[in-house]
């Protein structure tokens, strides 16, 4: 009986950690991966470093971003934090996934 009393709080802590920490993180990672797979030329984006620009060209793992002064910078696809406006011109709003 004493052994069960010590195991139950550990099980409850694991369940609590799962629902408060692990599950939300998995959802965020899934949303970020989905957003990065749907990137297309002309999307207005923000990188994890805070660079704002438009996607000039896109590859499997690389994205060329055109900045305001006309320079083109090459980034990994994983460096894209959010899409602020899609290429079709419809504003999706700022989707911040870095909570």
N, C-alpha and C positions, 0 to 999 in steps of 0.2 A: 504494500500500500504506500509506503514511503517513496519508493522508486517512481511510481506513477505521479506523485505530487511534484516531483522535481522535473519530470519530462514534459508535463503539460505546459508550463510557462515557456519552455524552449520551443515547443511546437507553435504556440501562440505568437511568439516573437518572429519565427520564420514566416508564418502566414502574414503577419503585419508588415514585415519587410517586403514580402512579395508584392502585396497590393499597394503599398505606399512608395516603393522605390523601384523595384525591378520591372513591374508591368508598365508603369508610365514611361520609363526609359525605353522599353522595347517599342511602344507606340510612337514615341518621338523619332526613334531611329527608322522605323518603317515609313513615317511621313517624310522624313528628310530624303531617304533613298527614293521614294516615289517622286518627290519634287525634282531630284537631280536626274532621274531617268526621263522626265518629261520636258527637260530644257530644250529650247529650239532657238534658231537664229532669230535675232531681233528682240528677244526678251530683255527687259530692263531688270538688272540684278544687283545684288549687294554681296560682296565676298565676306568671308569671315574676318578679313582685315579692315573692312569698312570701305572698300573701293566700290564706287557706284559706276555703272556703265551698261553697255548693251553687248549682247553676245554677237560677235561678228562671224565666228565659225565655231563648229563643235565637232569633236572627234569622240572616239570611245572613252578615252580617259582625260582628254585635254579640252579646254575651252579658251578661245581667243576673245578677249574682252576689249571693246573699243571704248576708250575714255572720252571725256568731254573735249580734250585738246586734240583729239584725233589719233593719239597713240594707241597702239594695239599691244596688249599684254597677254601672255599665255599663262594660264592657271590650270591646276588639276580640277577636274569636275567636282571633287569633294570639297573644294574651297568655296563653293557657292553656298551662301547662308540662306538667301531668300530671293524670290522672284517678286519684284514690286509691281511689274506690269507685264502682261503677256504680249507676245508678238502680234496677236490679232488686234491689239489696241484696247481690248476690254480690260479695265482695271480690276485686278483681283484684290486690291488692297494689300497692305503690307502684312505678309504672313511671317511672323517672327517665330522661329522654331528653336530658339536657344534658351529656353527657360531654365 
